């Protein structure tokens, strides 16, 4: 089990997340679900905003 420091995607509902970021997240999720269905014949029927988990990478301002 992995620890995701930002929790689930629904935590960001109502936040000012740029549309391009949301579009990229959505595209990645749909591509993953399509791969599961087309290549592995697995259908995920419980997709919801609380399922995708988010990990925020914080870069140090002093990193060289």
mmCIF file as gemmi writes it, N, C-alpha and C atoms, coordinates in Angstrom:
data_model
loop_
_atom_site.group_PDB
_atom_site.id
_atom_site.type_symbol
_atom_site.label_atom_id
_atom_site.label_alt_id
_atom_site.label_comp_id
_atom_site.label_asym_id
_atom_site.label_entity_id
_atom_site.label_seq_id
_atom_site.pdbx_PDB_ins_code
_atom_site.Cartn_x
_atom_site.Cartn_y
_atom_site.Cartn_z
_atom_site.occupancy
_atom_site.B_iso_or_equiv
_atom_site.pdbx_formal_charge
_atom_site.auth_seq_id
_atom_site.auth_asym_id
_atom_site.pdbx_PDB_model_num
ATOM 1 N N . UNK Axp A 1 ? 0.846 -1.167 0 1 0 ? 1 A 1
ATOM 2 C CA . UNK Axp A 1 ? 0 0 0 1 0 ? 1 A 1
ATOM 3 C C . UNK Axp A 1 ? 0.897 1.237 0 1 0 ? 1 A 1
ATOM 4 N N . UNK Axp A 2 ? 0.539 2.228 -0.802 1 0 ? 2 A 1
ATOM 5 C CA . UNK Axp A 2 ? 1.326 3.442 -0.903 1 0 ? 2 A 1
ATOM 6 C C . UNK Axp A 2 ? 0.642 4.6 -0.193 1 0 ? 2 A 1
ATOM 7 N N . UNK Axp A 3 ? 1.447 5.476 0.367 1 0 ? 3 A 1
ATOM 8 C CA . UNK Axp A 3 ? 0.93 6.688 1.006 1 0 ? 3 A 1
ATOM 9 C C . UNK Axp A 3 ? 0.878 7.8 -0.021 1 0 ? 3 A 1
ATOM 10 N N . UNK Axp A 4 ? -0.275 8.417 -0.17 1 0 ? 4 A 1
ATOM 11 C CA . UNK Axp A 4 ? -0.436 9.543 -1.085 1 0 ? 4 A 1
ATOM 12 C C . UNK Axp A 4 ? -0.697 10.776 -0.23 1 0 ? 4 A 1
ATOM 13 N N . UNK Axp A 5 ? 0.225 11.709 -0.25 1 0 ? 5 A 1
ATOM 14 C CA . UNK Axp A 5 ? 0.214 12.815 0.699 1 0 ? 5 A 1
ATOM 15 C C . UNK Axp A 5 ? -0.896 13.844 0.486 1 0 ? 5 A 1
ATOM 16 N N . UNK Axp A 6 ? -1.606 13.802 -0.643 1 0 ? 6 A 1
ATOM 17 C CA . UNK Axp A 6 ? -2.664 14.787 -0.877 1 0 ? 6 A 1
ATOM 18 C C . UNK Axp A 6 ? -4.056 14.165 -0.827 1 0 ? 6 A 1
ATOM 19 N N . UNK Axp A 7 ? -4.145 12.903 -0.499 1 0 ? 7 A 1
ATOM 20 C CA . UNK Axp A 7 ? -5.454 12.26 -0.404 1 0 ? 7 A 1
ATOM 21 C C . UNK Axp A 7 ? -6.061 11.956 -1.765 1 0 ? 7 A 1
ATOM 22 N N . UNK Axp A 8 ? -7.384 12.017 -1.844 1 0 ? 8 A 1
ATOM 23 C CA . UNK Axp A 8 ? -8.059 11.667 -3.095 1 0 ? 8 A 1
ATOM 24 C C . UNK Axp A 8 ? -8.36 12.917 -3.916 1 0 ? 8 A 1
ATOM 25 N N . UNK Axp A 9 ? -8.714 12.693 -5.175 1 0 ? 9 A 1
ATOM 26 C CA . UNK Axp A 9 ? -8.96 13.787 -6.108 1 0 ? 9 A 1
ATOM 27 C C . UNK Axp A 9 ? -10.126 14.666 -5.681 1 0 ? 9 A 1
ATOM 28 N N . UNK Axp A 10 ? -11.107 14.111 -4.99 1 0 ? 10 A 1
ATOM 29 C CA . UNK Axp A 10 ? -12.261 14.922 -4.582 1 0 ? 10 A 1
ATOM 30 C C . UNK Axp A 10 ? -11.888 15.985 -3.539 1 0 ? 10 A 1
ATOM 31 N N . UNK Axp A 11 ? -10.716 15.845 -2.915 1 0 ? 11 A 1
ATOM 32 C CA . UNK Axp A 11 ? -10.23 16.859 -1.982 1 0 ? 11 A 1
ATOM 33 C C . UNK Axp A 11 ? -10.053 18.209 -2.692 1 0 ? 11 A 1
ATOM 34 N N . UNK Axp A 12 ? -9.762 18.187 -3.998 1 0 ? 12 A 1
ATOM 35 C CA . UNK Axp A 12 ? -9.492 19.396 -4.755 1 0 ? 12 A 1
ATOM 36 C C . UNK Axp A 12 ? -10.74 20.014 -5.379 1 0 ? 12 A 1
ATOM 37 N N . UNK Axp A 13 ? -11.915 19.446 -5.125 1 0 ? 13 A 1
ATOM 38 C CA . UNK Axp A 13 ? -13.159 20.008 -5.658 1 0 ? 13 A 1
ATOM 39 C C . UNK Axp A 13 ? -13.359 21.408 -5.101 1 0 ? 13 A 1
ATOM 40 N N . UNK Axp A 14 ? -13.627 22.342 -5.981 1 0 ? 14 A 1
ATOM 41 C CA . UNK Axp A 14 ? -13.834 23.719 -5.569 1 0 ? 14 A 1
ATOM 42 C C . UNK Axp A 14 ? -12.565 24.527 -5.438 1 0 ? 14 A 1
ATOM 43 N N . UNK Axp A 15 ? -11.41 23.886 -5.59 1 0 ? 15 A 1
ATOM 44 C CA . UNK Axp A 15 ? -10.14 24.613 -5.557 1 0 ? 15 A 1
ATOM 45 C C . UNK Axp A 15 ? -9.867 25.199 -6.934 1 0 ? 15 A 1
ATOM 46 N N . UNK Axp A 16 ? -8.956 26.123 -6.985 1 0 ? 16 A 1
ATOM 47 C CA . UNK Axp A 16 ? -8.626 26.785 -8.239 1 0 ? 16 A 1
ATOM 48 C C . UNK Axp A 16 ? -7.539 26.007 -8.977 1 0 ? 16 A 1
ATOM 49 N N . UNK Axp A 17 ? -7.889 24.813 -9.45 1 0 ? 17 A 1
ATOM 50 C CA . UNK Axp A 17 ? -6.961 23.982 -10.212 1 0 ? 17 A 1
ATOM 51 C C . UNK Axp A 17 ? -7.092 24.367 -11.689 1 0 ? 17 A 1
ATOM 52 N N . UNK Axp A 18 ? -5.967 24.654 -12.358 1 0 ? 18 A 1
ATOM 53 C CA . UNK Axp A 18 ? -6.034 25.047 -13.765 1 0 ? 18 A 1
ATOM 54 C C . UNK Axp A 18 ? -6.707 23.98 -14.635 1 0 ? 18 A 1
ATOM 55 N N . UNK Axp A 19 ? -7.453 24.437 -15.618 1 0 ? 19 A 1
ATOM 56 C CA . UNK Axp A 19 ? -8.194 23.535 -16.502 1 0 ? 19 A 1
ATOM 57 C C . UNK Axp A 19 ? -7.267 22.569 -17.234 1 0 ? 19 A 1
ATOM 58 N N . UNK Axp A 20 ? -6.081 23.016 -17.62 1 0 ? 20 A 1
ATOM 59 C CA . UNK Axp A 20 ? -5.143 22.131 -18.315 1 0 ? 20 A 1
ATOM 60 C C . UNK Axp A 20 ? -4.68 20.982 -17.415 1 0 ? 20 A 1
ATOM 61 N N . UNK Axp A 21 ? -4.531 21.254 -16.128 1 0 ? 21 A 1
ATOM 62 C CA . UNK Axp A 21 ? -4.144 20.199 -15.178 1 0 ? 21 A 1
ATOM 63 C C . UNK Axp A 21 ? -5.271 19.186 -15.048 1 0 ? 21 A 1
ATOM 64 N N . UNK Axp A 22 ? -6.504 19.675 -14.901 1 0 ? 22 A 1
ATOM 65 C CA . UNK Axp A 22 ? -7.654 18.774 -14.812 1 0 ? 22 A 1
ATOM 66 C C . UNK Axp A 22 ? -7.818 17.952 -16.087 1 0 ? 22 A 1
ATOM 67 N N . UNK Axp A 23 ? -7.582 18.581 -17.238 1 0 ? 23 A 1
ATOM 68 C CA . UNK Axp A 23 ? -7.688 17.867 -18.513 1 0 ? 23 A 1
ATOM 69 C C . UNK Axp A 23 ? -6.651 16.753 -18.601 1 0 ? 23 A 1
ATOM 70 N N . UNK Axp A 24 ? -5.439 17.022 -18.152 1 0 ? 24 A 1
ATOM 71 C CA . UNK Axp A 24 ? -4.388 15.996 -18.201 1 0 ? 24 A 1
ATOM 72 C C . UNK Axp A 24 ? -4.698 14.832 -17.256 1 0 ? 24 A 1
ATOM 73 N N . UNK Axp A 25 ? -5.181 15.141 -16.07 1 0 ? 25 A 1
ATOM 74 C CA . UNK Axp A 25 ? -5.561 14.098 -15.118 1 0 ? 25 A 1
ATOM 75 C C . UNK Axp A 25 ? -6.679 13.236 -15.704 1 0 ? 25 A 1
ATOM 76 N N . UNK Axp A 26 ? -7.705 13.896 -16.257 1 0 ? 26 A 1
ATOM 77 C CA . UNK Axp A 26 ? -8.843 13.179 -16.836 1 0 ? 26 A 1
ATOM 78 C C . UNK Axp A 26 ? -8.402 12.296 -17.996 1 0 ? 26 A 1
ATOM 79 N N . UNK Axp A 27 ? -7.558 12.829 -18.861 1 0 ? 27 A 1
ATOM 80 C CA . UNK Axp A 27 ? -7.073 12.058 -20.012 1 0 ? 27 A 1
ATOM 81 C C . UNK Axp A 27 ? -6.297 10.819 -19.552 1 0 ? 27 A 1
ATOM 82 N N . UNK Axp A 28 ? -5.473 10.967 -18.535 1 0 ? 28 A 1
ATOM 83 C CA . UNK Axp A 28 ? -4.697 9.841 -18.021 1 0 ? 28 A 1
ATOM 84 C C . UNK Axp A 28 ? -5.586 8.764 -17.41 1 0 ? 28 A 1
ATOM 85 N N . UNK Axp A 29 ? -6.601 9.186 -16.663 1 0 ? 29 A 1
ATOM 86 C CA . UNK Axp A 29 ? -7.521 8.227 -16.048 1 0 ? 29 A 1
ATOM 87 C C . UNK Axp A 29 ? -8.302 7.467 -17.124 1 0 ? 29 A 1
ATOM 88 N N . UNK Axp A 30 ? -8.812 8.197 -18.118 1 0 ? 30 A 1
ATOM 89 C CA . UNK Axp A 30 ? -9.576 7.557 -19.194 1 0 ? 30 A 1
ATOM 90 C C . UNK Axp A 30 ? -8.687 6.609 -19.987 1 0 ? 30 A 1
ATOM 91 N N . UNK Axp A 31 ? -7.443 6.994 -20.256 1 0 ? 31 A 1
ATOM 92 C CA . UNK Axp A 31 ? -6.516 6.114 -20.98 1 0 ? 31 A 1
ATOM 93 C C . UNK Axp A 31 ? -6.256 4.834 -20.183 1 0 ? 31 A 1
ATOM 94 N N . UNK Axp A 32 ? -6.108 4.965 -18.875 1 0 ? 32 A 1
ATOM 95 C CA . UNK Axp A 32 ? -5.903 3.783 -18.037 1 0 ? 32 A 1
ATOM 96 C C . UNK Axp A 32 ? -7.111 2.859 -18.026 1 0 ? 32 A 1
ATOM 97 N N . UNK Axp A 33 ? -8.304 3.437 -17.921 1 0 ? 33 A 1
ATOM 98 C CA . UNK Axp A 33 ? -9.528 2.63 -17.942 1 0 ? 33 A 1
ATOM 99 C C . UNK Axp A 33 ? -9.714 1.957 -19.302 1 0 ? 33 A 1
ATOM 100 N N . UNK Axp A 34 ? -9.375 2.666 -20.379 1 0 ? 34 A 1
ATOM 101 C CA . UNK Axp A 34 ? -9.481 2.102 -21.725 1 0 ? 34 A 1
ATOM 102 C C . UNK Axp A 34 ? -8.511 0.933 -21.891 1 0 ? 34 A 1
ATOM 103 N N . UNK Axp A 35 ? -7.291 1.085 -21.377 1 0 ? 35 A 1
ATOM 104 C CA . UNK Axp A 35 ? -6.312 0.001 -21.44 1 0 ? 35 A 1
ATOM 105 C C . UNK Axp A 35 ? -6.821 -1.233 -20.69 1 0 ? 35 A 1
ATOM 106 N N . UNK Axp A 36 ? -7.347 -1.011 -19.486 1 0 ? 36 A 1
ATOM 107 C CA . UNK Axp A 36 ? -7.882 -2.139 -18.717 1 0 ? 36 A 1
ATOM 108 C C . UNK Axp A 36 ? -8.959 -2.878 -19.494 1 0 ? 36 A 1
ATOM 109 N N . UNK Axp A 37 ? -9.857 -2.12 -20.123 1 0 ? 37 A 1
ATOM 110 C CA . UNK Axp A 37 ? -10.969 -2.734 -20.849 1 0 ? 37 A 1
ATOM 111 C C . UNK Axp A 37 ? -10.51 -3.408 -22.139 1 0 ? 37 A 1
ATOM 112 N N . UNK Axp A 38 ? -9.742 -2.675 -22.955 1 0 ? 38 A 1
ATOM 113 C CA . UNK Axp A 38 ? -9.369 -3.184 -24.277 1 0 ? 38 A 1
ATOM 114 C C . UNK Axp A 38 ? -8.299 -4.273 -24.236 1 0 ? 38 A 1
ATOM 115 N N . UNK Axp A 39 ? -7.294 -4.09 -23.418 1 0 ? 39 A 1
ATOM 116 C CA . UNK Axp A 39 ? -6.154 -5.009 -23.412 1 0 ? 39 A 1
ATOM 117 C C . UNK Axp A 39 ? -6.29 -6.145 -22.399 1 0 ? 39 A 1
ATOM 118 N N . UNK Axp A 40 ? -6.845 -5.846 -21.245 1 0 ? 40 A 1
ATOM 119 C CA . UNK Axp A 40 ? -6.904 -6.856 -20.179 1 0 ? 40 A 1
ATOM 120 C C . UNK Axp A 40 ? -8.302 -7.401 -19.945 1 0 ? 40 A 1
ATOM 121 N N . UNK Axp A 41 ? -9.277 -6.826 -20.657 1 0 ? 41 A 1
ATOM 122 C CA . UNK Axp A 41 ? -10.674 -7.244 -20.536 1 0 ? 41 A 1
ATOM 123 C C . UNK Axp A 41 ? -11.178 -7.141 -19.094 1 0 ? 41 A 1
ATOM 124 N N . UNK Axp A 42 ? -10.798 -6.043 -18.465 1 0 ? 42 A 1
ATOM 125 C CA . UNK Axp A 42 ? -11.238 -5.746 -17.096 1 0 ? 42 A 1
ATOM 126 C C . UNK Axp A 42 ? -12.053 -4.467 -17.15 1 0 ? 42 A 1
ATOM 127 N N . UNK Axp A 43 ? -13.253 -4.51 -16.611 1 0 ? 43 A 1
ATOM 128 C CA . UNK Axp A 43 ? -14.122 -3.335 -16.61 1 0 ? 43 A 1
ATOM 129 C C . UNK Axp A 43 ? -14.207 -2.781 -15.203 1 0 ? 43 A 1
ATOM 130 N N . UNK Axp A 44 ? -13.797 -1.539 -15.034 1 0 ? 44 A 1
ATOM 131 C CA . UNK Axp A 44 ? -13.899 -0.882 -13.731 1 0 ? 44 A 1
ATOM 132 C C . UNK Axp A 44 ? -15.225 -0.145 -13.696 1 0 ? 44 A 1
ATOM 133 N N . UNK Axp A 45 ? -16.104 -0.538 -12.788 1 0 ? 45 A 1
ATOM 134 C CA . UNK Axp A 45 ? -17.451 0.038 -12.767 1 0 ? 45 A 1
ATOM 135 C C . UNK Axp A 45 ? -17.671 1.042 -11.653 1 0 ? 45 A 1
ATOM 136 N N . UNK Axp A 46 ? -16.671 1.267 -10.825 1 0 ? 46 A 1
ATOM 137 C CA . UNK Axp A 46 ? -16.888 2.141 -9.675 1 0 ? 46 A 1
ATOM 138 C C . UNK Axp A 46 ? -16.072 3.413 -9.709 1 0 ? 46 A 1
ATOM 139 N N . UNK Axp A 47 ? -15.843 3.983 -10.877 1 0 ? 47 A 1
ATOM 140 C CA . UNK Axp A 47 ? -15.033 5.202 -10.958 1 0 ? 47 A 1
ATOM 141 C C . UNK Axp A 47 ? -15.759 6.379 -10.302 1 0 ? 47 A 1
ATOM 142 N N . UNK Axp A 48 ? -15.053 7.081 -9.441 1 0 ? 48 A 1
ATOM 143 C CA . UNK Axp A 48 ? -15.608 8.262 -8.783 1 0 ? 48 A 1
ATOM 144 C C . UNK Axp A 48 ? -14.452 9.191 -8.408 1 0 ? 48 A 1
ATOM 145 N N . UNK Axp A 49 ? -14.722 10.453 -8.131 1 0 ? 49 A 1
ATOM 146 C CA . UNK Axp A 49 ? -13.64 11.389 -7.785 1 0 ? 49 A 1
ATOM 147 C C . UNK Axp A 49 ? -12.882 11.019 -6.513 1 0 ? 49 A 1
ATOM 148 N N . UNK Axp A 50 ? -13.447 10.158 -5.687 1 0 ? 50 A 1
ATOM 149 C CA . UNK Axp A 50 ? -12.752 9.791 -4.453 1 0 ? 50 A 1
ATOM 150 C C . UNK Axp A 50 ? -11.744 8.664 -4.665 1 0 ? 50 A 1
ATOM 151 N N . UNK Axp A 51 ? -11.733 8.04 -5.83 1 0 ? 51 A 1
ATOM 152 C CA . UNK Axp A 51 ? -10.819 6.922 -6.065 1 0 ? 51 A 1
ATOM 153 C C . UNK Axp A 51 ? -9.418 7.322 -6.511 1 0 ? 51 A 1
ATOM 154 N N . UNK Axp A 52 ? -9.254 8.25 -7.47 1 0 ? 52 A 1
ATOM 155 C CA . UNK Axp A 52 ? -7.875 8.604 -7.835 1 0 ? 52 A 1
ATOM 156 C C . UNK Axp A 52 ? -7.174 9.271 -6.663 1 0 ? 52 A 1
ATOM 157 N N . UNK Axp A 53 ? -6.002 8.756 -6.316 1 0 ? 53 A 1
ATOM 158 C CA . UNK Axp A 53 ? -5.228 9.32 -5.221 1 0 ? 53 A 1
ATOM 159 C C . UNK Axp A 53 ? -4.16 10.249 -5.778 1 0 ? 53 A 1
ATOM 160 N N . UNK Axp A 54 ? -3.823 11.276 -5.022 1 0 ? 54 A 1
ATOM 161 C CA . UNK Axp A 54 ? -2.929 12.328 -5.502 1 0 ? 54 A 1
ATOM 162 C C . UNK Axp A 54 ? -1.682 12.38 -4.628 1 0 ? 54 A 1
ATOM 163 N N . UNK Axp A 55 ? -0.536 12.473 -5.281 1 0 ? 55 A 1
ATOM 164 C CA . UNK Axp A 55 ? 0.73 12.672 -4.592 1 0 ? 55 A 1
ATOM 165 C C . UNK Axp A 55 ? 1.299 14.005 -5.048 1 0 ? 55 A 1
ATOM 166 N N . UNK Axp A 56 ? 1.529 14.911 -4.109 1 0 ? 56 A 1
ATOM 167 C CA . UNK Axp A 56 ? 2.093 16.23 -4.443 1 0 ? 56 A 1
ATOM 168 C C . UNK Axp A 56 ? 3.593 16.189 -4.207 1 0 ? 56 A 1
ATOM 169 N N . UNK Axp A 57 ? 4.325 16.509 -5.251 1 0 ? 57 A 1
ATOM 170 C CA . UNK Axp A 57 ? 5.777 16.562 -5.169 1 0 ? 57 A 1
ATOM 171 C C . UNK Axp A 57 ? 6.176 18 -4.901 1 0 ? 57 A 1
ATOM 172 N N . UNK Axp A 58 ? 6.838 18.212 -3.799 1 0 ? 58 A 1
ATOM 173 C CA . UNK Axp A 58 ? 7.278 19.565 -3.444 1 0 ? 58 A 1
ATOM 174 C C . UNK Axp A 58 ? 8.785 19.65 -3.678 1 0 ? 58 A 1
ATOM 175 N N . UNK Axp A 59 ? 9.152 20.556 -4.572 1 0 ? 59 A 1
ATOM 176 C CA . UNK Axp A 59 ? 10.577 20.749 -4.867 1 0 ? 59 A 1
ATOM 177 C C . UNK Axp A 59 ? 11.143 21.848 -3.985 1 0 ? 59 A 1
ATOM 178 N N . UNK Axp A 60 ? 12.329 21.624 -3.504 1 0 ? 60 A 1
ATOM 179 C CA . UNK Axp A 60 ? 12.987 22.622 -2.666 1 0 ? 60 A 1
ATOM 180 C C . UNK Axp A 60 ? 13.432 23.803 -3.521 1 0 ? 60 A 1
ATOM 181 N N . UNK Axp A 61 ? 13.267 25 -3.007 1 0 ? 61 A 1
ATOM 182 C CA . UNK Axp A 61 ? 13.691 26.205 -3.736 1 0 ? 61 A 1
ATOM 183 C C . UNK Axp A 61 ? 15.219 26.292 -3.816 1 0 ? 61 A 1
ATOM 184 N N . UNK Axp A 62 ? 15.918 25.567 -2.959 1 0 ? 62 A 1
ATOM 185 C CA . UNK Axp A 62 ? 17.386 25.623 -2.954 1 0 ? 62 A 1
ATOM 186 C C . UNK Axp A 62 ? 18.016 24.455 -3.683 1 0 ? 62 A 1
ATOM 187 N N . UNK Axp A 63 ? 17.196 23.637 -4.352 1 0 ? 63 A 1
ATOM 188 C CA . UNK Axp A 63 ? 17.739 22.481 -5.074 1 0 ? 63 A 1
ATOM 189 C C . UNK Axp A 63 ? 18.627 22.949 -6.212 1 0 ? 63 A 1
ATOM 190 N N . UNK Axp A 64 ? 19.775 22.282 -6.359 1 0 ? 64 A 1
ATOM 191 C CA . UNK Axp A 64 ? 20.68 22.686 -7.448 1 0 ? 64 A 1
ATOM 192 C C . UNK Axp A 64 ? 20.783 21.641 -8.516 1 0 ? 64 A 1
